Amino acid sequence: MFAWIKKLFSPRLYPMNIVYVHRKNILRNIQYLQSLQPNSNLFPVLKSNAYGHGIKQMIKILSKVDVPYVVVDSYPEYQIVRKNSDKQILIIWETLPDNYKKFDLKRTAFAVYNVEALEALGSIGKNVRIHVFLNTGMNREWVDPDKLASFMEVCLKYKKIEIEWVMSHLYWADDIEFIADLDKEIGGEKTSIEKQIELFKKMYYQILEYGYSPLRRHIWNSAGIFKIKEDFFNARRPGLAMYGYNPLVEDDPYFFLGKKLSPSLSIISRVISLHEVWPGEWISYGHTHVVKDREIIGTVPFGYAEWLSRLSSGKIYFGMGKKSVQQLGSICMNLCSFLADDSIEIGDEIEIISCNQKDKNTLLTLAKASETIPYECLIRFDRGMRREII
């Protein structure tokens, strides 16, 4: 009550930088991904602040979308979902054993990787739902094939633990060159994906021998959604694809399916400074850009703290209305400059990231200029920036 009154009478501040989350694009992507395999469940991955889009914002967008779970990676993210939504929550990463008793077990299921986590959940003495996370080749975490029997023996000790689902993760479904080379190296006619699926099934049927009957089986990441058509798998975990980015390389025969996705994030900033600079003068730290003619240099309050990688300095563009303007000089902590003109004024909006795939300032171009992947760019955008649904 008091918080609502305080919010009502508090002045609304207008930030320089705003991340816009495009509702229609998110919903369109979900509808499209569901249409590819309509008989399987889809549950959205909201980990890492919903890939930079904001968990609160995504929960609001998903409020009327029927999904069995939303996926987060930690207790702090769980708290955001629990406070702002009534949806069921899957914790996909681990937490300290003492933390398990703090979760609302009626709304929460846990991806379980090892015996230690299993025993910590069993010791609570309450009904607990788990998703057994199988190691089918990632060799990073998860239950190994040769450890599954001992894992199941421990599970049998705890009658209140329900193995609800069984899951795994594809380790490189989005890189056809790697998969082709690997298959040649290890020999045989089966692809790497097929080998993972074969191992998953073997481990799944071993679980059945202990009297459990998991409702769902899932191994799909975003790339796998486009490639796996097996009815055996009846749930999917879309991450990058749900947010509108194609997880497949252009040479992949399934690449065309990902082209139908719609990027759902754009970022707007404001021009805060304009300077007339003359031939022979320099721009920003290190004087990496020298002016050859009279130029108008604009500055925006967006730097590597907000996340524009310094590696992208001088390689990227921003949007000003219907035209593109080049970023100039070294990107600074909270500032960077661009090539302006006499028509631009202080306070004008400038688009840092566009969700129009035809523009020069897309997230994919930023990732390429930053020598990284779209995932990293998305999750590194400053969490403190305001996010608004449009």
Secondary structure, DSSP 8 states (H G I E B T S, - for coil): -HHHHHHHHS-----S-EEEE-HHHHHHHHHHHHHHSTTSEE--B-HHHHHTT-HHHHHHHGGGS--S-EEESSHHHHHHHHHH--S-EEE-S---GGGGGGS-TTTEEEEE-SHHHHHHHHTT-S-EEEEEEB-SS--SSSB-GGGHHHHHHHHHH-TTEEEEEEE---SSTT-HHHHHHHHHHH-SS--HHHHHHHHHHHHHHHHHTTT---SEEE-B-HHHHHH---TT--EE--STTTTT---S-TTSTTHHHHTT----EEEEEE--EEEEE-TT-EETGGG-EE-SS-EEEEEES--TTTT--GGGTTT-EEEETTEEEEEES---SS-EEEEE-TT--TT-EEEEEBS-TTSSSBHHHHHHHTTS-HHHHHHHS-TTSEEEE-
